[in-house]
């Protein structure tokens, strides 16, 4: 799904994907996330407008992207007219505005008569809520049994007026307010209400389970009528949601205030307006991608969600990298992400969730399937790198801000995370962080987590234990930064010396075991026997960011990443072209990821390769400029000469927090150059 096919509206843990004309046609059991989603469930699956029984045509759809500094991009606006021809000018024009806030979709409709005489129009709105879990829309060929599930629908009415009494003689017919949809499965209970002002004249059954709200509108000559529609979700187990605003413009004002608050923290480069525009767009997206979480003491927090449409939730790795990219400008993201992840840190072994004591969570889900254990992601720990990245962010935040209070508060969590790396993670026993494919969960636990992403140059998958190169760099940096915390903040010199020595030993082992002399490049991974997985991959750039490689090796790697087989002109490919494993439209075998390139750019700058860093930064900014400043989750790996704009990856998240924060990382790496 792309923003060119849908208007994608996002606010916190809520998003809506609506069509070009503002309608929603989410198909039960369909495979695209059309509708209104709150906490992983679809709370509105149908939202179709008719006038006099006919569907109007789209005269002006909402644009796919607004300007980089245009907050109105989070309001969908379109203009509709009845179908006709040159000899039959439209009898009316309908203007729609839509926006979302936490738990709600709000819409403003204005219908204007183009006739010089009074006109009566019959407006209909067909609505439904199927409460589909997002995992049912993933196209992964899985089906989920929902024994005992019951859906309900009822018309909402105001209390009837009339004399008191059991039979209330003389009472008038209670006015209709709207309709409520309900869903129950055991203790799981969700609901969706649809109301309007003015209230509908009637609510009709459609024969398909949906309901149709009907209004008879009397318009004066060239007159207009307006109405406000509100869809309010009642998700299972969620905190009370705030009352929705009265209009999309009121919703926009709320979001704009958050954006301005973020914008005030960043000084944009005047000498590079395209980078400034990308930063502005990224900050606007970060403002809309904040989801609620809680800290170790139950305190309410707001943390970066991974992305929409599929990952509007807390993902450990994503939130940590986003917070690291934004740290020099928005340390508040780190100050929220760290305690949120500490609160969800594993305290015991749980086989189905890959949980082990001290491990940082990979993914948190709130949907029905996660609740009943039909998917393992309610709290899922299938990530080998979130735990070291947690320690990297804690050390970097403390060093950047001078705020030692958080490091003291999270000291037990940090020590537990180090304990996991040394023990369950494999550093002591295997010498490296190691993982195995999780049956029923993720095939790979590093950032390239798709099946087959860890492979040799010919594309053969690595089976059994895997020691991914990038995760070892994170572990090295985590040990060094935690050693500094132990010495400078926790007053534990013995522990500091232990961690510093572990980091030095890891560095020595890595350059001995991973380096491929014939290629002057590190292996993508080691297999369970210690054999090198020899694909040439962008993960080597993460080693520059973490500082794991000696200067000579690091400089060789940095320059190699700018060779044509790696560098597409829009960024560094995840896998160098020319290898049997390469595929430019794969998820991790030759595509271009903005956050991957941001880490590479920071790493190039760290090793003094400033010209190379500027080359990658300019490529990413150019890619963002073709999309009004926005970087998607991932791009295809085709070279820049093949097409005048980056070719999109077909299943990318349109808004992704790591990509939104990537321009800030570029600003850190190269400034306004």
C-alpha positions in Angstrom: 0.0 0.0 0.0 1.3 3.5 -0.9 0.2 7.0 0.0 -0.5 7.4 -3.8 -3.3 4.8 -3.6 -4.7 5.9 -0.2 -4.8 8.9 2.0 -2.9 7.7 5.1 -3.8 9.7 8.2 -1.8 9.0 11.4 -2.0 10.1 15.0 -0.4 8.2 17.8 -1.7 4.6 17.9 -4.4 5.3 15.4 -4.3 5.4 11.6 -6.8 5.5 8.8 -6.3 4.6 5.1 -9.0 6.1 3.0 -9.4 6.1 -0.8 -9.0 9.1 -3.2 -12.6 10.1 -2.6 -12.6 9.6 1.2 -14.3 6.2 1.1 -13.2 3.0 2.8 -13.9 -0.4 1.2 -12.1 -2.7 3.5 -12.9 -6.3 2.5 -13.5 -8.8 5.2 -10.5 -11.2 5.0 -8.8 -8.7 2.5 -5.1 -8.2 2.3 -4.7 -4.4 2.5 -5.1 -2.2 5.5 -8.0 -0.1 4.3 -10.0 1.4 7.2 -9.6 2.9 10.7 -7.1 1.0 12.9 -6.6 1.4 16.6 -4.3 -0.9 18.7 -3.9 -3.4 15.9 -7.6 -3.8 15.1 -9.7 -2.5 12.3 -12.5 -0.4 13.9 -14.0 0.9 10.6 -14.0 -1.3 7.5 -16.6 0.4 5.4 -17.3 4.1 4.9 -19.1 4.7 1.6 -20.9 7.9 0.6 -23.8 8.1 -1.9 -25.9 11.0 -3.0 -29.4 10.1 -4.4 -28.3 6.5 -4.4 -25.2 7.1 -6.7 -21.5 7.2 -5.8 -20.1 10.6 -6.8 -16.9 10.8 -8.7 -13.7 12.3 -7.5 -13.1 15.7 -9.0 -10.1 16.6 -6.9 -8.4 13.9 -4.8 -6.2 14.8 -1.8 -2.6 15.0 -3.0 -0.3 12.1 -2.1 2.1 14.4 -0.3 1.9 17.9 0.9 4.8 20.3 1.1 7.6 19.4 3.6 6.4 22.2 5.8 2.7 21.6 5.3 1.0 20.2 8.3 -2.2 19.9 6.3 -0.7 16.8 4.8 -2.4 15.0 7.8 -5.9 16.1 6.7 -7.4 14.4 3.7 -9.4 16.8 1.5 -11.2 15.9 -1.7 -14.0 17.3 -3.9 -16.7 15.1 -5.4 -19.4 15.7 -8.0 -22.2 13.6 -9.5 -21.2 11.7 -12.6 -22.2 13.4 -15.9 -20.9 15.0 -19.0 -20.3 18.4 -20.7 -24.0 18.9 -21.4 -25.0 18.1 -17.8 -23.1 20.3 -15.4 -22.9 18.9 -11.8 -26.0 19.6 -9.8 -24.0 19.7 -6.6 -20.4 19.8 -5.3 -19.4 17.9 -2.2 -16.3 18.9 -0.1 -14.8 16.3 2.3 -12.2 16.8 5.0 -11.0 13.9 7.2 -8.4 13.5 10.0 -7.7 11.1 12.9 -6.9 11.7 16.5 -6.3 9.1 19.2 -9.0 6.5 18.7 -11.2 8.5 16.3 -11.8 9.5 12.7 -13.5 12.9 12.2 -15.0 14.1 9.0 -16.5 17.4 7.9 -18.9 17.4 4.9 -20.2 20.3 3.0 -22.5 19.8 0.1 -23.3 22.8 -2.1 -26.1 23.1 -4.7 -25.1 24.5 -8.0 -28.8 25.0 -9.1 -30.7 28.3 -9.0 -33.8 26.6 -7.4 -34.3 24.8 -4.1 -33.1 21.2 -4.2 -33.6 18.1 -2.0 -30.8 15.5 -1.9 -30.7 12.2 -0.2 -27.3 11.6 1.4 -26.4 8.0 2.4 -23.4 6.7 4.3 -22.8 3.0 4.5 -20.7 2.0 7.5 -19.4 -1.2 9.0 -16.7 -2.4 11.5 -15.3 -5.9 11.1 -12.7 -5.7 13.9 -10.2 -7.6 11.8 -6.8 -8.1 13.5 -3.9 -6.5 11.4 -2.2 -9.9 11.3 -5.1 -11.3 9.3 -4.3 -8.8 6.5 -0.6 -9.6 6.1 -0.9 -11.9 3.0 1.2 -14.5 4.8 -1.1 -17.5 3.9 -2.1 -18.0 7.6 -5.6 -18.4 8.9 -6.8 -17.8 12.4 -9.7 -19.5 14.1 -11.9 -17.3 16.3 -14.2 -19.7 18.2 -17.2 -18.0 19.8 -16.7 -14.6 18.2 -19.9 -12.6 18.0 -20.5 -9.3 16.2 -23.4 -6.9 17.1 -25.0 -3.8 15.7 -27.4 -1.4 17.3 -28.9 2.0 16.6 -28.0 4.7 19.1 -30.9 6.8 20.1 -31.5 9.7 22.6 -33.8 9.2 25.6 -37.4 9.4 24.5 -39.4 12.4 25.6 -42.8 12.1 27.2 -44.6 11.6 30.5 -42.9 9.3 33.1 -44.2 5.8 33.6 -43.6 2.2 32.7 -45.3 2.4 29.3 -44.5 6.1 28.8 -47.8 6.9 27.1 -47.5 9.8 24.7 -43.7 9.4 24.3 -42.3 10.5 20.9 -40.1 8.3 18.8 -36.6 8.8 20.2 -34.3 10.6 17.8 -31.5 8.6 16.1 -28.0 9.6 17.1 -26.0 7.0 15.1 -25.0 3.4 15.3 -22.7 1.2 17.4 -20.9 -1.9 16.3 -19.6 -4.4 18.9 -17.4 -7.5 18.9 -17.0 -10.1 21.6 -14.8 -13.2 21.9 -14.7 -14.5 25.4 -13.3 -11.7 27.6 -12.3 -9.7 24.5 -14.7 -6.8 23.9 -14.4 -4.0 21.3 -16.8 -1.5 19.9 -17.1 1.3 17.4 -19.6 4.2 17.5 -20.6 6.4 14.6 -22.4 9.7 15.3 -23.2 12.8 13.4 -24.4 16.4 13.7 -27.0 16.8 12.5 -28.2 13.3 13.4 -29.3 11.0 10.6 -33.0 10.8 9.8 -32.8 7.0 9.8 -30.4 4.0 10.0 -31.2 1.3 7.5 -30.1 -2.3 7.3 -28.2 -3.2 4.1 -28.6 -7.0 4.2 -24.8 -7.5 4.5 -24.4 -6.6 8.1 -23.4 -3.0 7.4 -25.7 -0.1 8.3 -26.6 2.9 6.1 -27.1 6.4 7.7 -29.5 8.5 5.7 -30.2 12.3 5.7 -32.7 14.2 3.6 -31.1 17.6 2.8 -33.1 20.5 1.7 -30.8 23.1 0.0 -31.8 26.6 -1.0 -30.9 28.0 -4.4 -27.1 27.8 -4.5 -27.4 26.8 -0.8 -25.2 24.6 1.3 -25.5 22.1 4.1 -22.8 21.0 6.5 -22.4 18.0 8.8 -19.8 16.6 11.2 -19.2 12.8 11.4 -17.3 11.1 14.2 -16.1 7.5 14.4 -15.0 6.6 17.9 -13.2 3.3 18.7 -13.5 1.5 21.9 -10.5 -0.9 21.8 -10.2 -3.8 24.2 -8.0 -3.2 27.2 -6.8 0.3 26.1 -6.6 3.3 28.3 -9.6 5.7 28.1 -9.4 7.7 24.9 -9.8 11.5 24.9 -12.9 13.0 23.5 -12.5 13.5 19.8 -12.3 17.1 18.4 -15.3 18.5 16.6 -13.7 18.8 13.2 -10.7 17.8 11.2 -9.3 21.3 11.5 -9.4 21.0 15.3 -7.6 17.7 15.0 -5.0 19.3 12.8 -4.4 22.1 15.4 -3.6 19.4 18.0 -1.1 17.7 15.7 0.4 21.0 14.5 1.2 21.9 18.1 3.2 18.7 18.6 5.1 19.3 15.3 6.0 22.9 16.3 7.2 21.6 19.7 9.6 19.2 17.9 10.6 21.8 15.3 11.7 24.3 17.9 14.4 21.9 19.0 16.2 21.7 15.7 18.3 24.4 13.9 17.9 23.6 10.2 20.8 24.2 7.7 20.1 27.3 5.6 22.8 26.4 3.2 21.2 23.1 2.2 17.4 23.8 1.9 16.7 20.3 0.6 18.1 18.7 3.8 16.2 21.3 5.8 13.0 20.2 4.0 13.7 16.5 4.7 14.3 17.3 8.4 11.1 19.2 8.5 9.1 16.5 6.9 10.8 13.9 9.2 9.9 15.9 12.3 6.3 16.2 11.2 6.2 12.4 10.7 7.8 11.8 14.1 5.1 14.0 15.7 2.4 11.8 14.2 4.2 8.5 15.1 4.2 8.8 18.9 2.4 6.0 20.7 1.7 5.6 24.4 3.8 3.4 26.7 4.5 3.1 30.4 7.7 3.2 32.4 8.9 0.9 35.2 6.8 2.8 37.8 3.7 3.0 35.6 4.4 6.5 34.4 2.8 7.5 31.1 5.3 8.0 28.2 5.1 8.7 24.5 7.6 6.8 22.3 8.3 6.5 18.6 6.2 3.8 16.8 8.0 1.9 14.1 5.8 2.8 11.1 2.5 2.7 9.3 0.6 0.8 8.2 1.9 -2.4 9.6 4.0 -1.4 12.6 2.2 1.4 14.5 3.5 0.0 17.8 6.6 -0.1 20.0 9.4 -2.0 18.3 12.6 -2.0 20.4 15.2 -1.8 17.7 13.3 0.9 15.7 12.6 3.1 18.7 16.2 2.9 19.8 17.7 3.8 16.4 15.1 6.6 16.0 16.0 8.0 19.4 19.8 7.7 18.6 19.4 9.6 15.3 17.4 12.3 17.0 19.5 12.4 20.2 21.5 15.6 19.5 18.2 17.5 18.9 15.4 15.7 20.7 16.8 13.9 23.7 13.2 13.6 25.0 12.7 10.7 22.7 15.5 8.7 24.3 14.3 9.8 27.8 11.0 8.1 27.0 12.2 5.1 25.0 14.7 3.9 27.6 12.3 3.6 30.5 9.5 2.2 28.2 11.9 -0.6 27.1 13.1 -1.1 30.7 9.5 -1.7 31.8 9.1 -4.5 29.2 12.5 -6.1 29.7 12.3 -9.9 30.0 12.6 -11.2 33.6 12.3 -14.9 32.8 12.5 -17.6 30.1 9.4 -17.8 27.9 10.1 -20.2 25.0 7.3 -19.1 22.6 8.2 -15.4 23.0 12.0 -16.0 22.8 12.3 -14.2 26.2 15.3 -14.6 28.4 16.3 -12.7 31.5 17.6 -9.2 30.7 16.6 -9.3 27.0 15.0 -6.1 25.6 11.7 -6.5 23.8 11.5 -6.6 20.0 7.8 -6.0 19.5 4.7 -5.2 21.6 1.2 -5.9 20.2 -2.3 -5.1 21.6 -4.5 -7.0 19.1 -6.9 -9.9 19.5 -4.6 -12.5 18.1 -1.7 -11.5 20.3 -4.1 -11.5 23.3 -5.1 -15.1 22.7 -1.6 -16.2 21.9 -2.4 -17.0 18.2 0.6 -14.8 17.3 3.6 -14.6 19.6 4.0 -10.8 19.5 2.1 -9.6 22.6 5.6 -9.2 24.0 8.0 -10.7 21.6 11.8 -10.8 22.2 13.0 -12.1 18.8 15.8 -9.5 18.4 19.5 -10.1 19.0 20.3 -6.4 18.7 17.7 -4.5 20.7 19.5 -5.3 23.9 22.9 -3.9 23.0 21.3 -0.9 21.3 19.5 -0.2 24.6 22.9 0.1 26.3 24.3 2.2 23.5 21.4 4.6 23.8 21.6 4.8 27.6 25.3 5.6 27.4 25.0 8.1 24.6 22.0 9.8 26.2 23.9 10.2 29.5 27.0 11.5 27.7 25.0 13.9 25.5 22.8 15.4 28.1 24.7 15.0 31.4 21.6 13.6 32.9 22.9 10.9 35.2 19.6 10.4 37.0 18.2 8.1 34.3 21.4 6.0 34.2 21.2 5.6 37.9 17.5 4.7 37.8 18.0 2.2 35.0 21.3 0.7 36.4 19.6 -2.7 37.3 18.1 -2.9 33.8 21.4 -2.1 32.2 23.3 -4.7 34.2 20.6 -7.2 33.4 21.0 -6.4 29.7 24.8 -6.9 29.9 24.2 -10.1 31.7 22.0 -11.3 28.8 24.7 -10.4 26.2 27.3 -12.3 28.2 25.2 -15.3 29.1 22.1 -16.1 27.0 23.3 -13.8 24.1 26.4 -15.9 23.6 29.3 -13.5 24.2 30.9 -15.7 26.9 30.1 -19.1 25.4 30.4 -18.5 21.7 32.4 -15.3 21.6 29.6 -13.5 19.8 26.0 -12.6 20.0 24.2 -15.6 18.4 20.6 -16.5 17.5 18.6 -19.2 15.8 15.5 -18.9 13.6 12.3 -18.8 15.7 9.7 -21.2 14.3 6.4 -19.3 14.3 8.2 -16.0 14.8 11.1 -14.3 12.9 13.5 -16.2 10.7 16.3 -13.8 11.6 16.8 -11.7 14.8 19.0 -9.0 13.4 17.8 -5.9 11.5 17.6 -7.9 8.3 14.9 -10.2 9.7 13.2 -11.5 6.6 13.7 -15.2 5.6 16.8 -15.6 3.5 18.3 -12.2 4.4 21.3 -13.8 5.9 22.8 -15.7 3.0 26.1 -16.3 1.2 27.0 -14.5 -2.1 25.1 -17.1 -4.1 21.9 -16.7 -2.1 22.0 -19.9 0.0 20.4 -19.3 3.4 22.3 -19.7 6.6 20.7 -22.4 8.8 21.3 -23.1 12.4 23.1 -20.7 14.8 23.8 -17.3 13.2 26.3 -14.6 14.4 25.4 -11.5 12.4 28.2 -9.0 11.9 26.2 -5.8 12.7 25.1 -7.1 16.0 28.7 -7.7 17.1 29.4 -4.0 16.4 26.4 -3.0 18.6 27.7 -5.3 21.3 31.2 -3.8 21.2 29.8 -0.3 21.5 27.4 -1.3 24.3 30.2 -2.8 26.3 32.4 0.3 26.0 29.6 2.7 26.8 28.4 0.7 29.8 32.0 0.5 31.0 32.0 4.3 31.0 28.7 4.4 32.9 30.0 2.0 35.5 33.1 4.1 36.0 31.6 7.6 35.8 28.1 7.2 37.1 27.8 3.9 39.1 31.2 4.2 40.8 32.0 0.5 40.0 35.6 0.5 38.6 35.8 -3.3 38.8 32.7 -3.8 36.6 34.0 -1.1 34.3 37.3 -2.9 33.8 35.5 -6.2 33.1 33.4 -4.7 30.4 36.2 -2.7 28.8 38.3 -5.9 28.6 35.3 -7.8 27.1 34.9 -5.1 24.4 38.6 -5.2 23.5 38.5 -9.0 23.3 35.5 -8.9 21.1 37.2 -6.5 18.7 40.2 -8.7 18.4 38.1 -11.8 17.8 35.9 -10.1 15.2 38.7 -8.9 13.0 40.3 -12.3 13.1 37.1 -14.3 12.4 35.0 -12.1 10.2 37.6 -10.4 8.0 37.8 -11.8 4.4 41.3 -11.0 3.2 40.6 -11.9 -0.4 37.8 -9.4 -0.5 39.1 -6.8 2.0 35.7 -6.8 3.6 34.0 -8.4 6.6 31.6 -11.4 6.2 27.9 -10.8 6.7 27.8 -13.4 9.4 29.4 -16.5 10.8 27.4 -19.8 10.8 27.2 -22.3 13.7 30.6 -23.8 12.7 32.3 -20.5 12.6 32.3 -20.4 8.8 32.1 -17.1 7.0 28.8 -16.2 5.3 30.5 -14.4 2.4 27.8 -12.1 1.0 29.0 -8.5 0.6 26.4 -6.5 2.6 25.8 -3.0 3.9 26.0 -4.3 7.5 29.7 -3.5 7.2 28.8 0.1 7.4 27.2 -0.5 10.9 30.6 -1.6 12.0 31.9 1.8 11.1 29.2 3.5 13.2 30.0 1.3 16.2 33.8 1.7 15.8 34.5 -2.0 15.8 37.0 -2.0 12.9 40.6 -0.8 13.1 41.3 2.4 11.1 42.9 0.7 8.1 40.0 -1.9 7.8 37.4 0.8 8.4 38.7 3.1 5.7 38.8 0.2 3.2 35.2 -0.8 4.0 34.0 2.8 3.8 35.5 3.3 0.3 34.2 -0.1 -0.8 30.7 0.9 0.0 30.8 3.7 -2.5 31.8 1.4 -5.4 29.0 1.1 -8.1 27.9 -2.4 -7.1 27.0 -1.1 -3.7 26.1 2.5 -4.3 23.0 3.0 -6.5 23.1 6.7 -6.7 20.1 6.9 -4.2 22.1 5.2 -1.5 24.0 2.1 -0.5 22.3 -1.2 -1.3 21.8 -3.8 1.4 23.6 -6.3 -0.8 26.1 -5.5 -3.6 24.9 -6.0 -7.1 26.5 -8.8 -9.2 26.1 -11.5 -6.5 23.8 -14.4 -7.1 21.8 -13.3 -4.0 21.2 -9.8 -5.3 17.6 -8.7 -6.1 16.8 -5.0 -6.4 13.1 -5.4 -5.4 13.8 -7.7 -2.4 13.3 -6.6 1.2 16.9 -7.1 2.3 18.9 -8.4 -0.7 19.7 -5.4 -2.7 17.2 -2.7 -1.7 18.2 0.7 -0.2 17.1 1.5 3.3 17.4 5.1 4.5 18.1 4.2 8.1 20.8 1.8 7.0 22.4 4.6 5.0 22.1 7.0 7.9 24.1 4.6 10.0 26.6 4.2 7.2 26.9 8.0 6.8 27.6 8.4 10.6 30.1 5.7 10.3 31.9 7.2 7.4 32.2 10.5 9.2 33.5 8.7 12.3 36.4 7.2 10.3 37.2 10.6 8.6 35.7 9.7 5.2 33.9 13.0 4.9 33.7 13.1 1.1 32.1 9.7 1.1 29.7 10.7 3.9 28.6 13.7 1.9 28.1 11.6 -1.2 25.7 9.2 0.6 24.0 12.1 2.4 23.3 13.9 -0.9 22.0 10.8 -2.5 19.5 10.3 0.3 18.4 13.9 0.3 17.9 13.8 -3.4 15.7 10.7 -3.0 13.7 12.6 -0.3 13.3 15.6 -2.6 11.5 13.5 -5.2 8.8 12.8 -2.6 8.4 16.2 -1.1 11.0 15.6 1.6 9.8 12.2 2.9 12.0 9.1 3.0 10.1 5.8 3.0 11.1 2.7 4.9 12.9 1.2 1.9 13.6 1.8 -1.8 14.3 -0.5 -4.7 18.0 -1.0 -5.5 17.9 0.1 -9.2 20.7 2.4 -10.2 19.9 6.1 -10.5 20.4 6.1 -14.3 17.6 3.6 -14.7 14.8 5.9 -13.8 14.6 9.6 -13.0 13.2 9.0 -9.5 13.8 6.2 -6.9 11.7 3.1 -7.7 9.6 2.4 -4.6 9.6 -0.9 -2.8 6.0 -2.2 -3.2 5.4 -3.1 0.4 7.2 -0.3 2.2 5.9 1.5 5.2 5.0 4.9 3.9 5.9 6.6 7.2 8.6 5.0 9.3 10.2 6.5 12.4 13.8 5.5 11.5 13.5 7.0 8.1 11.8 10.1 9.5 14.8 10.6 11.8 17.4 9.7 9.2 17.8 13.3 7.9 18.7 14.3 11.5 21.5 11.7 11.4 22.7 13.2 8.1 22.6 16.6 9.7 24.8 15.3 12.5 27.2 13.5 10.1 27.8 16.2 7.5 26.1 19.4 8.8 24.8 21.7 6.1 27.4 20.7 3.6 
